[in-house]
Amino acid sequence: MDGIAWYAIRTFHNKGSVVRATALREQVECYTPLREVEEVVDGEVRVRHIEVMPSLLFLRTTPTFIEHLRRVTEDNIMPYSEPGTSKLYAISESEMERFRFVARTAARTIECVDTTTLCADERVRITGGIFRGMEGHIKRVHGTKRFVVSIEGIAAVATTYIPREYIERITT
């Protein structure tokens, strides 16, 4: 029996909503980071949620369901594999929880960051504020140092500025 875990898939040809609807019909938990955007419409302030990474979808399911999804969507998805293999990359619950917490907490200022430019030796822990206890990286984004949390090789999100006194370097 396949175990349930988080898996990341890339959707093609604007099929993200179709893939999400298929997964939800099968009662599979779906997640994608959203950014809150305030708009003034007819004098009223409205908050809209926009996908930060529109072609990326996280599913909490089994490898068997991912294969089923690939068939029913006519190969319009690409599941992420472990580097150098064809084995599906299972994301740990703790890694997914950290990623989701930071994305949700920074919903107004969240940005997608290129994971290929992150350095593994620059890990930090946040010691104060709303991100207290979170681990990630400090990276310059648009000229400002930001706290970045990533799911290695798949996605990374950057928050707002974190004060220097809240940053503790993690040495391994």
C-alpha positions in Angstrom: 0.0 0.0 0.0 1.3 3.4 -0.9 1.9 5.9 1.9 0.3 9.3 2.0 2.8 12.2 1.7 3.0 15.6 0.1 4.1 15.7 -3.6 4.7 18.6 -5.9 3.5 18.6 -9.5 4.0 21.1 -12.3 0.9 21.6 -14.5 1.1 22.5 -18.2 -1.1 24.3 -20.7 -3.1 26.2 -18.0 -4.5 22.9 -16.6 -3.9 23.8 -12.9 -7.6 24.4 -12.2 -8.6 21.2 -13.9 -5.9 19.2 -12.0 -7.0 20.8 -8.7 -10.7 20.1 -9.4 -9.9 16.4 -10.2 -7.9 16.1 -7.0 -10.6 17.8 -4.9 -13.3 15.5 -6.3 -11.2 12.6 -5.0 -10.9 14.3 -1.6 -7.1 14.9 -2.0 -5.7 17.9 -0.1 -4.3 20.5 -2.4 -2.1 23.5 -1.7 -0.5 26.4 -3.6 0.9 29.6 -2.1 -1.3 32.6 -2.5 -0.5 36.4 -2.3 -3.2 38.8 -1.0 -3.7 41.8 -3.2 -6.0 44.7 -2.2 -8.0 46.4 -4.9 -10.4 49.3 -4.8 -13.5 48.4 -6.8 -16.4 50.9 -6.9 -14.9 52.7 -3.8 -14.7 49.4 -1.9 -11.5 47.7 -0.8 -11.5 44.1 -1.8 -8.9 41.4 -1.1 -8.0 39.1 -3.9 -5.9 36.0 -3.7 -3.4 35.4 -6.5 -1.3 32.2 -7.0 2.4 33.0 -6.5 3.4 30.0 -8.6 0.4 29.3 -10.9 1.8 26.1 -12.4 2.9 24.5 -9.1 0.5 22.4 -7.1 1.2 20.4 -3.9 -1.0 17.3 -3.2 -1.2 15.3 0.0 -1.8 11.8 -1.5 -0.2 8.6 -2.7 2.1 7.8 -5.6 -0.7 5.7 -7.1 -3.0 8.7 -7.2 -0.3 10.8 -8.8 -0.1 8.2 -11.6 -3.9 8.2 -11.9 -3.8 11.9 -12.2 -1.2 11.8 -14.9 -3.4 9.4 -17.0 -6.7 11.4 -16.6 -5.0 14.7 -17.4 -3.4 13.2 -20.5 0.2 13.9 -19.2 -0.5 17.6 -18.6 1.3 17.3 -15.3 4.9 16.6 -14.3 5.5 15.3 -10.8 8.8 16.3 -9.2 11.2 13.4 -8.7 14.1 12.9 -6.4 17.3 14.3 -8.1 18.8 11.8 -10.5 15.9 9.3 -10.3 12.4 8.8 -11.5 11.1 8.2 -8.0 8.5 10.7 -6.8 9.9 13.2 -4.3 7.9 12.9 -1.1 8.0 16.2 0.9 8.1 15.7 4.7 5.2 17.0 6.8 7.5 19.3 8.8 9.0 20.8 5.6 5.6 21.4 4.2 4.3 22.9 7.5 7.1 25.4 7.6 6.6 26.3 3.9 2.9 26.8 4.4 3.2 28.8 7.6 5.7 31.3 6.1 3.6 31.6 2.9 0.4 32.1 4.9 1.9 34.6 7.4 3.6 36.6 4.7 0.6 36.5 2.3 0.7 40.2 1.4 4.4 40.4 0.7 5.3 36.8 -0.4 7.4 36.3 -3.5 8.6 33.3 -5.4 12.4 32.9 -5.4 14.7 30.9 -7.7 15.8 27.8 -5.7 18.9 27.3 -7.8 20.6 30.3 -6.3 20.2 29.4 -2.7 23.3 28.4 -0.8 23.0 25.3 1.5 25.6 26.7 3.9 23.7 29.9 4.7 21.0 28.4 6.8 19.5 30.7 9.6 16.9 30.4 12.3 14.6 33.2 13.2 14.7 33.9 17.0 11.9 36.5 17.3 8.8 38.0 15.8 6.1 36.1 13.9 8.6 33.7 12.2 10.2 32.7 15.5 11.6 29.2 15.2 11.4 29.0 11.4 14.6 27.9 9.5 15.6 29.0 6.1 18.0 31.3 4.3 18.7 35.0 4.0 18.8 36.1 0.3 18.8 39.5 -1.4 15.6 39.9 -3.4 15.0 43.2 -5.3 17.9 44.8 -3.4 16.5 43.9 0.1 17.6 41.0 2.3 14.7 38.7 2.8 14.0 35.5 4.8 13.5 32.6 2.4 11.9 29.2 3.1 12.3 26.5 0.5 11.3 23.0 -0.4 14.6 21.9 -1.8 14.7 21.7 -5.6 11.0 22.6 -6.0 10.0 26.0 -4.6 11.0 28.9 -2.3 9.1 31.8 -0.9 10.6 35.1 0.4 9.1 37.1 3.2 9.5 40.7 4.2 12.6 42.1 5.8 13.7 40.4 9.1 15.6 42.5 11.7 19.2 41.4 12.1 18.8 40.8 15.8 16.2 38.1 15.0 18.6 36.1 12.8 20.8 33.3 14.1 23.2 31.5 11.8 22.9 27.7 11.9 26.2 26.0 11.8 26.4 22.3 10.8 
